[in-house]
Amino acid sequence: MSNESRSNLILGVSFILFSLLLIFVWIPLDTDSGILEKVRRQVIIGDALAPTLAGVFLLIGGFILVVFERNAPDQSEIDLVNLGFVAMVVLLLAVSFLVMRYTGPALVALANLTRETPLEYRLLRDTAPWKYSGFFIGGTLMIAGLIGLIEGKVTFRTIVIGIVAVLAMIAIYDLPFDDLLLPPNGDV
């Protein structure tokens, strides 16, 4: 451990830059509506609300690192082990997002093998169980995988935590709203 390590500063500035890019470039280019939308004199949640809130939390975390933790004495050096861990996290997130994106359509394709009249995922993406399949499997993989990566092993407990966390997100984000599509169903 070195007192001259700049890892908190580098990490904080990286998060600030990423969150600004996310909030002001990526989200506006990727969403069809704003944060809140007024439709027929009724205010509804827009497509940009959830990712913008995530970007704001990243921005706050980056500022906390830069302002308060920049000169913390217990910073580790940036080395190949740290960069390897970050690469594993990025790989796990990428695989989880791919699983999330393609699980629903793959399950419909499998169901079509046994049907005379084919189903189309785009028409089913807002009906149970189809709308939950990718979010549930990909989300469980992501949460259990991240916990397993940090703990060094995947256990039954980490899988249960992943399942419970994803079910809680479904209960919070999907059940109360009639017009909200869980990721990635809005893009399919």
C-alpha positions in Angstrom: 0.0 0.0 0.0 1.3 3.4 -0.9 0.4 6.9 0.2 1.1 8.2 -3.3 -1.4 5.9 -5.0 -3.8 7.8 -7.3 -6.2 4.9 -7.8 -9.2 6.6 -6.1 -8.6 9.7 -8.2 -8.3 7.7 -11.4 -11.4 5.6 -10.5 -13.4 8.7 -9.5 -12.6 10.7 -12.6 -13.4 7.6 -14.7 -16.8 7.3 -13.1 -17.5 11.0 -13.5 -16.6 10.9 -17.2 -18.6 7.7 -17.8 -21.7 9.0 -16.0 -21.6 12.3 -17.9 -21.3 10.4 -21.2 -24.2 8.1 -20.0 -26.5 10.9 -18.9 -25.9 13.4 -21.8 -25.0 11.2 -24.8 -25.9 7.5 -24.5 -29.3 7.8 -22.7 -30.7 10.6 -25.0 -29.6 8.7 -28.1 -30.9 5.3 -26.9 -34.3 6.2 -25.4 -37.4 7.4 -27.2 -38.9 9.4 -24.3 -37.6 11.7 -21.6 -37.4 11.2 -17.9 -41.0 12.0 -17.4 -43.6 12.3 -20.1 -47.0 14.0 -20.1 -49.6 12.0 -22.0 -53.2 13.2 -22.1 -52.7 15.4 -19.0 -51.2 12.5 -17.1 -47.5 12.3 -16.1 -45.9 8.9 -16.7 -42.4 7.5 -16.2 -40.3 7.9 -19.4 -37.8 5.4 -20.8 -34.9 7.6 -19.6 -35.7 7.7 -15.9 -34.1 4.5 -14.6 -30.8 4.8 -16.5 -30.5 8.5 -15.7 -30.9 7.8 -12.0 -28.2 5.1 -12.3 -26.0 7.6 -14.1 -26.6 10.2 -11.3 -25.6 7.7 -8.6 -22.4 6.9 -10.5 -21.7 10.6 -10.8 -22.2 11.1 -7.1 -19.9 8.1 -6.3 -17.3 9.5 -8.6 -17.4 12.9 -6.9 -17.2 11.3 -3.5 -14.0 9.4 -4.6 -12.4 12.5 -6.1 -13.4 15.0 -3.3 -13.2 12.9 -0.1 -11.2 9.7 -0.8 -8.6 11.1 -3.3 -5.8 11.1 -0.7 -6.9 8.1 1.4 -3.9 6.3 2.9 -5.2 2.8 2.2 -5.5 2.9 -1.6 -4.1 -0.1 -3.5 -1.9 0.3 -6.5 -3.4 -0.3 -10.0 -1.7 -3.5 -11.2 -2.4 -6.5 -13.4 -4.4 -8.3 -10.7 -6.8 -5.3 -10.4 -7.1 -4.9 -14.1 -7.7 -8.6 -14.5 -10.5 -8.4 -12.0 -12.1 -5.5 -13.8 -11.8 -7.5 -17.1 -13.6 -10.4 -15.4 -16.4 -8.1 -14.2 -16.8 -6.6 -17.7 -16.9 -10.1 -19.3 -19.4 -11.3 -16.7 -21.6 -8.3 -17.4 -21.4 -8.7 -21.1 -22.3 -12.4 -21.0 -25.2 -11.7 -18.6 -26.5 -9.0 -20.9 -26.3 -11.3 -23.9 -28.1 -14.0 -21.9 -30.7 -11.5 -20.8 -31.2 -10.3 -24.4 -31.5 -13.7 -26.2 -33.1 -16.0 -23.6 -36.7 -14.9 -24.4 -36.4 -15.3 -28.2 -34.5 -18.6 -27.8 -37.3 -20.0 -25.5 -39.9 -18.9 -28.1 -37.9 -20.6 -30.8 -37.8 -23.8 -28.7 -41.5 -23.6 -28.1 -42.1 -23.2 -31.9 -40.4 -26.6 -32.4 -43.5 -28.2 -30.9 -46.2 -25.9 -32.3 -48.0 -25.9 -35.6 -48.7 -22.1 -35.5 -45.4 -20.3 -34.6 -45.2 -17.8 -31.8 -43.4 -14.4 -32.2 -41.4 -13.1 -29.3 -42.1 -9.5 -30.1 -45.8 -10.1 -29.6 -45.2 -12.0 -26.3 -42.6 -9.7 -24.8 -45.1 -8.2 -22.4 -46.8 -11.4 -21.3 -45.7 -13.8 -18.5 -43.7 -16.0 -18.5 -41.9 -14.7 -21.6 -41.3 -11.1 -20.4 -39.5 -12.4 -17.3 -37.4 -15.1 -18.8 -34.4 -13.1 -20.0 -34.4 -10.6 -17.1 -34.7 -13.5 -14.6 -32.0 -15.8 -16.0 -29.6 -13.0 -17.1 -30.1 -11.1 -13.9 -29.6 -14.1 -11.7 -26.4 -15.0 -13.6 -25.2 -11.4 -13.2 -25.9 -11.1 -9.4 -24.8 -14.6 -8.5 -21.7 -14.3 -10.8 -20.6 -11.0 -9.3 -21.0 -12.4 -5.7 -19.2 -15.5 -6.8 -16.4 -13.5 -8.4 -15.9 -11.5 -5.2 -16.1 -14.5 -2.9 -14.0 -16.7 -5.2 -16.7 -19.4 -5.7 -20.4 -19.7 -6.6 -22.4 -21.4 -4.0 -26.1 -22.4 -3.6 -26.4 -19.3 -1.3 -25.1 -16.9 -4.0 -27.6 -18.4 -6.5 -30.5 -18.0 -4.0 -29.4 -14.4 -3.4 -29.4 -13.8 -7.2 -32.9 -15.3 -7.6 -34.4 -13.3 -4.6 -32.8 -10.1 -5.8 -34.1 -10.5 -9.3 -37.6 -11.4 -8.0 -37.5 -8.3 -5.9 -36.6 -6.1 -8.9 -39.4 -7.6 -10.9 -41.8 -6.9 -8.0 -40.6 -3.3 -7.7 -40.2 -2.4 -11.4 -42.7 -4.5 -13.3 -45.7 -5.3 -11.1 -46.8 -1.8 -10.2 -46.6 -0.4 -13.8 -48.8 -1.5 -16.7 -46.7 0.2 -19.4 -43.2 -0.7 -18.3 -41.2 -3.3 -20.2 -38.4 -5.0 -18.3 -35.0 -5.0 -20.0 -34.3 -6.0 -22.7 -37.8 -6.3 -24.0 -38.1 -2.7 -25.1 -35.4 -3.3 -27.7 -36.7 -6.6 -29.0 
